[in-house]
Structures are given as C-alpha cells and as structure tokens.
C-alpha cells in the first residue's frame, strides 16, 4: 500500500489532506465531489482521521489509477496475455521438443501461485487481542446508513469439504467493538460456504484483509469461476506469488503484506442480524435485511498501516473504474470459453455493471444475437444483466452518440426487442419480486436484411412544437429533447404522477398531438430530476424499470410503433408491494460543513456538492420512500 501511494504521488494522482476530517459523513462528501470531477479527480489520503490510521480512498477512481494499481498502461493487455497463455497451453504438441518448449510457461504459472510462508507476516506486526474495531477509521458513508461500514474488505473463507479458498468483497456493518454484519448475497461463494458450515453444524472461520497491494482488492471483486483462487489471479497480474501467513486465532491464511487483518468466525446456528440500510452502488439505498454476524477474535496490522476505503452511490464513483478493468480483462476469457464471436464489450457507468451491457459481435448467421443473449444470461454474474444491446462489428460501441444512432438505424421495435425473465441482482429495486424479473435484449445486428430503418430528420420546427406542447401540459414538469437535436429519436419528459396509467396516457397524448414523425422512444421520469443531464436520466431509467412491465408499445395511425417507457418510481398506484428506496444524497449539515472547510483541505478549486442537484428527488425522509 505504501508503495502504491508513492506511485500515485509520483504520477501526480494523490492529494494528502492534513486537516482533520470526520470519517462519519465528511470523508464521503469530499470524496463524492472529487470522484465526480473530470477524469475521476485524484486519490485522497486523509491523514488526520481521529485515529492512528490514515484513510486512502478513490485510489482506483480513474482509468490511469486503476492501470497503475494493476501495473499496466493498457487494461486490454492483461486480457491479451490471458489469450496468449491459453493458446500456448492448448496448442497441440506431439513432439518431445514441443512439450519441452512448454516448460518455461508452466514454471511461470507455478511461480504465480500463492505460497504459505512460515512465521508471522508484516500484517501481524501489531496484535490487538482482545480486539476493538473502534480503533479503525470506519466510514459512515451516507446519512441514512444503518451505521459505519467497512467498504473495501477482502473476506476470506474456505470450503469445508474440499478446503478451496474464496476471497470476496462483502460490506461489513459495525455493530459493536467485536461484531459486524456479513452482507453476502445468496449467489456469492461466501454464502455457499456459510450454508455448508450450517449443514455440518460447525462454526465458520472467517478472515478479513484490508489494504496491501491493490491488486489483491481488485482480485476480490473479479468474477472468477468457483474454485479458482483469487490470489492466483493477483499473482498472474503482478507476475509474482502472493505470500500468505497463518492467522493468529484460526486456521485461515491471509496475505502477509496486507495492512490490516480482522480474524474471527460466524456461527451458522446463531440468529441472523438486522443489517443496513446502506447507500449502495446502484445510487439508491439498499434496504435492511437479515444477514450473518461476524465475531471478531483478533485484529492485527502493520506498523504505520493505512486503512483503505471506497464509497459507492450515484455514478460515477470509483467502482465504475474497477468495473472497467473487469470489462477489459474478462472480455478475452469470455471469447475463449463461451462466446467466440464476441469482439468487444462496454458496461457504461450509468448501468452500474448489471443494468446495461453492450456487446459487439461478428455476426455470421441469423439468430446469432439470440444465441449470445442466452449465453450471457446463463453465465456467472452476467446472468444479472437487465438490459443487453448486441451490435454488429461495424460500430464503435464506446462512442455513445454514434452507437445510439446506429441502434435506431437498425432496430425495428416489433422485431428486435426480446423480452425474457430470470435472476436479477438482489439490489435491483424495480422488480416486483426480489432478485427476479424481466430482462430485455435489443438486437441491433440486423444490418443486412434489407429492413434498415431510415433515420428521421427532426427539424427545429418539430422540436419547437414538442417544447410548446409540454409547456402547456400541467402534469409535465420538464422535458429533454437534446437527443432529437442529434438525430436520435428519444425524448425524456418528467411528470407529477398522481394516477396509475398517467405515464401511458401522458405519453400517448403527447405523441398524438405533436404529430412528429420518427420518434421511437418516449421515456417518462419523476419530477425533480435535473432534465439537462442525459447521463443521469439514463441512470434513473435503467434503475427504475422492469422492462416487460414498464415498456409499452403505441402505434399511431400513420406511424411505426413507438415505445413509452415508465421510469417513474413505483408505488401503491402501481400495486407495487415492495418498499422503494430513496436515492443517496448528503445531508445539508455535512454539505455546509465541507463548503466552509474546503480551502483548508487544499484540494484546489471549489467543487459544489453533487448531492444538491438531486435534493428534489427525495420523496420523504429515510432510506425508503414513505407513501403519502
């Protein structure tokens, strides 16, 4: 970690903050401002936290910094190296000389495997037994959080049947000095290990590593197959093995160079604890639920250890760049093992990893997009993808404006929108059922079938007609026609919603009265949202819809079908029975306090709080929306 901090400083990617900053809410407010500035801002090292530990945050919060963390200047190179190794290992070798030539590669692979070393590691230079979690500068991130949360933990567990190790990243809410929650979702390997210990009636040893080489934290987030050791991936990326040492109070092994180790156990026979709420990476609060309790038996750390943290919330945040690394690194394994036709992949920050994925393929036969669609929806964590767009090879999927034009040139709504049902991420708040609902795949590959849709050319007169109509409708509180001006047939409007079918009736009336040809998508959002930022409108839309329920087709007398999308909050008006979460914003007191101390922080030009623009979207106090 200290070495990484030095690298960040050498590359002008770190700001040291010497002024006292409270880990409760204040670190988050500062980080949120910085991480949303151009290019992800800088990494921040808070040196005065009221504890003996400085806090490093936003350390991987830009493309350049995540590259520095993984020791490369191009994330695609890691995937390319995986492909080279894979092809060398699978190449037919009939002669003895061919097999001998493989030995250097096998030796290199062996040198990247984690290794247990004797004695204590640097992570055990200081031992706290009995333990006290209050010595750590654990963050309370957002005002409605249930407490303080460890946000960048590498949670180490072991399969009780075959002893294979797993390293996952699950948030941990502090309950007291020796107890936390363990928030692993049912599909996670840690949860499966927990079920196995419960079945055999034994306590489950758990260790949590914090800090050390940043490649360790990245590897804990990587979507590896079961029984593939995350520290082997870390060794491959770093080209040296991860040295491991035995814990003090259990038999697990932890990285010797980690900054902090928290040892303990979970008793599967113990009652679950009420954990949360928590301001999550969706940009909304994840609401409280029952999770296991982690009992701490020992805390160890390096002398002069650094406490690592991250915050999540309304995108973009640091996690967007970690997702970008995964997108680039795991594109090659997907191509080699599941989808040979895949050429590229893009996971926009507005899609928060599981709400939107764009796939480029080399299409050679009809139905190929559907084949890819079904493969992805059946593949590991990709099964949670809510909306998928599949394109042909002729478009740059990282240029969103060109991509949008390409999609609407090639997509026929009645033919190329494919709805399905299946697992959704447990944090998806829009589905009627927890972690299950509808999905959508948009097939934009039909470029050679003779049915390419001619793009409408919207005139200034037509756009003025839309604006005039929306100004006259009392239920419409805002409109965004910026995409029309770029020849992209999509409109956003915001409404004050009072009736169940209001979104559909409002949209239908607008489309009939303005009589503007060629509009394909009309998206309706709640009042209060800043209608000037398309990226935020896209984020809200992706988060608030269950595709099959909330996308309706309307066919006007002389027009091709148009889809009306209900991206408003669902409530009792919609017979929606689950609690709907509030979006995440800082409280006014914290914003004011940081405004006043900004100059003392020496962070450069003043940055306004991003939370201010979302205040109108808070429908009631608390983590969930209270019905009026």
PyMOL commands that set and color helices and strands:
alter all, ss='L'
color gray80, all
select helices_A, chain A and resi 2-10+26-35+38-40+63-70+75-90+96-100+103-111+122-124+133-135+189-200+214-221+230-238+318-337+349-351+368-376+380-384+400-410+413-416+460-472+482-485+502-514+534-544+547-550+572-574+588-601+610-617
alter helices_A, ss='H'
color red, helices_A
select strands_A, chain A and resi 14-17+43-46+54-57+115-116+126-128+149-150+154-158+165-168+172-176+179-182+204-210+243-246+253-255+260-266+273-275+278-279+285-286+289-301+306-308+342-346+356-361+387-391+417-423+436-444+476-480+490-495+521-526+551-554+562-566
alter strands_A, ss='S'
color yellow, strands_A
deselect
rebuild
show_as cartoon
